[in-house]
Every structure is written in C-alpha cells, then in structure tokens.
Amino acid sequence: MRIGKMTDFKKMSEQNLRKTKEELLQRYAEFQSRGIALDMTRGKPCTEQLDLALGMIEGDIGKSYFTQDGLDCRNYGGLDGIPPAKILFADYMGVEPNELILAGNSSLNMMHDTILRAMVKGMTNSTPAWGKLPRVKFLCPSPGYDRHFFICEYLGIEMIPIDMQENGPDMDQVEDLVAGDEDIKGIWCVPKYSNPTGAVYSDEVVERLANMKTRAADFRIFWDNAYAVHHLVDTPPSLKNILTACKQAGNPERALMFGSTSKISFAGAGLAIMAASQKNIQWITNQMAFQTIGPDKLNQLRHTLFFKDMSGIEAHMKKHAAILKPKFDAVQSILENELKAKNIADWSNPQGGYFVSIDTLEGCAADVIKKAADAGLKLTPAGSAYPYKNDPLDRNIRIAPSFPPLDDIETAMELVAVCIQLVSLDRI
C-alpha cells in the first residue's frame, strides 16, 4: 500500500504541485493498464455473508412446514405474519407483536406501498387522500438513501433537502418547516448507521422528532432502520425507540418503523418488517386484505427456527462483522494514508452499516467518479444521495465496501484516492 505524502495541497509550491501531479498521473496510467473491472455501486452482502445463513434452507429447518402450535405454513392465511416470527421480530424492533407486520424480502416495497396507500386512501387521521391534495412534500435528510428519493419522485411528491449532521438531521430546519407547512406529510430517516454517512440519531434528535409541532395532522416519520444490528464495533451505539418516544409525546400514530433481514439472512429471501401503533397496523392490514391472502410463511418459519431469539441474531451478526470489518478498515487505512492532511477531502468512519461517505472539494465528485470509471471502477453516480440527484456542492461520494473481496477493495480505494487527488489538483 502506498503511503501518501502528508502535505496540504493548498500550501504546496507550484513546482511541487506539478511534480505531485506527474506522479499521480503515472499511478493513474498504471491502474488503467491493469484492465480493472470493479463495481462498488450498491451495498450488497458478499457471498461469504450469504453463506452464513445456509443452515436456514438446509437440513431439518429447510424441511419444516409446521409451527410448534400446529400451523401449516404451506397454506393460505397469516396476513400479518406467523406468531413465532412476530414474537422474534417484535423483540428485534422493540415493539409488541400486535404492533408489527411481517412481509416478503423487501422493506423498500413496504415503504412504497405505505406511501401509495396514503396517496389513494390517506392515513388513519387523513382526509382527503394525499393524492387528492394540490401538493405533497417530504423532508429528505441529505446525503441520504437514493431509493427513498426515487419513491417520492415516482409518485410526484416534492422533496425538501435537510442538512444531515453527525447526530441526525438538522432539527432546527425540520421543526421550522413542519410547523408552518401543512403540505409536508413526512420525513425519511435512516436512524442508525445512516446511508451513506453512518450517522446515528441522538436521543435529542429522536425526542425532537417525536415532540415537534406539525402543521399536518397526518405527518409521518418513515423510520427505515435497515442497519439496526449491523455493527462493526464491539460496543455499538444505542438508538432511542422512536415509537415509544412518539407515544410518550402524545403522537402515537406519527412513527412508521421498517426493518429487514435482507442483509442478515439472504438479500433475495429475507423478511421485511413494519412496526407502528396498533391503530396504524390495523389500518394497513385492513387494506392488505384486498392485496394478498397471506405472505411466505415458510420463510418466516425458517427464520424463526434458525435464529430462535435475539441472542441468535446478535451472534449471527458478529459473524457478519468479522467479514465486513477488515474491508471497512482497509477503506479507512487507505484514505488516511493517501489523503490525510492534504486538505482535499473528509470522510466518515462509521461504527456500522454498509457505507462510507466521502466529501471532496466542491465541484469535484462527478469528475472523480468519471475518472474512476475510465480506469475500470464503477461507483454510485454523483448526486445519487440527494433529492433529484442534485448534490448542490457536487462533493459527495458513496463508497460501498461490502461486496468485493478485500484485495479488490484495496485496489478500488487506492484508485479512488488517486482520482480525488488528480481532480483536486485541477481545482487548486
């Protein structure tokens, strides 16, 4: 691994800048000559992670059809999930079993359908349906999860960017906006190891979200806690329960919580989870009855038999961490070695999750990503972490280290670092 010179680019002489650029161009040409073909556009589990759950579909577990109380999971029914699975994942979400719905492998699908139902039928305390209103707006902490923004754009919901901070969204911005605009119906939140920054919402942020005054009576917090147990450290940070906080604040219907086992068991055959007040859950299940006669209960049974309880899930996730942490450590090491003290980039050092967020100098991200692509490395397109794919400062780059092998991670990050330096030199 190359150790970069610890020199502030902005303080270097013209002569040293030219020499540095020549060296970097030589390194870049070497990368181009290697025929690299790497893809780091999405945060996917690698094969080794998926293999950890093979026991779920093999042996006696894979052949099980009946729950302990005799329910035949091969047949219709069980609209909101089988009882043993609801008990397990209620514990996972920090709610009661009657405050939870289990579905197929995509929590994103549940979020989409929830908003779509609101557009057609409204929320529990909403009249008329959102789709009949002149405008519907959502607050979007940014940088954030691109697929949240895609849902809004697809359904014609206006997006309002909110600055993302180390402890969550800028609550001064949030509180000011929701207090004065009844068109604002919701906010997207990835509260623990946020995509892509890795931020964890503080207790203060959770309390302010739960207690804030909103002009819209049917305002909803879409709490996408996708990385709740995806820790990279032995002592992970805690996250205050948003549903409990909303109940205590007198806003029990405000929070809609989502989770998934897509990055715990199988991305293609996991479980999606939604938790909310009993009133919200009943509202949604009443509508689901027109959509389905029941979920994949066999998969729910397999998950229950395999994990057994929260201790089983936690032990399983330590195996995931053992695979992922060396990759994240490599990202941090290379960025430190190549870019530290050069005053051209900052980056997150998350305690969990699937991403590292890099902020370059203003106006550099798109060119860095293009330069990396020209050398054979695909990164998430510039602007993807912002509403309408518009990063106003063109500086954010999302790194997804989970899927490639460690050697490829090292190659990719060395190339990213070289590209950041080359593009930055053209801006100085």
Secondary structure, 3 states (H helix, E strand, C coil): CCCCCCCCHHHCCHHHHHHHHHHHHHHHHHHHHCCCCEEECCCCCCHHHHHCCHHHCCHHHHCCCECCCCCECCCCCCCCCCHHHHHHHHHHHCCCHHHEEEECCCHHHHHHHHHHHHHHHCCCCCCCCHHHCCCCEEEEEECCCHHHHHHHHHHCCEEEEEEEECCEECHHHHHHHHHHCCCEEEEEECCECCCCCCCECCHHHHHHHHHCCCCCCCCEEEEECCCCCCECCCCCCCCCCHHHHHHHCCCCCCEEEEEECCCCCCCCCCCEEEECCHHHHHHHHHHHCCCCCCCCHHHHHHHHHHHCCHHHHHHHHHHHHHHHHHHHHHHHHHHHHHHCCCCCEEECCCCECCCEEEEECCCCHHHHHHHHHHCCEEECCCCCCCHHHCCCCCCEEEECCCCCCHHHHHHHHHHHHHHHHHHHHCCC
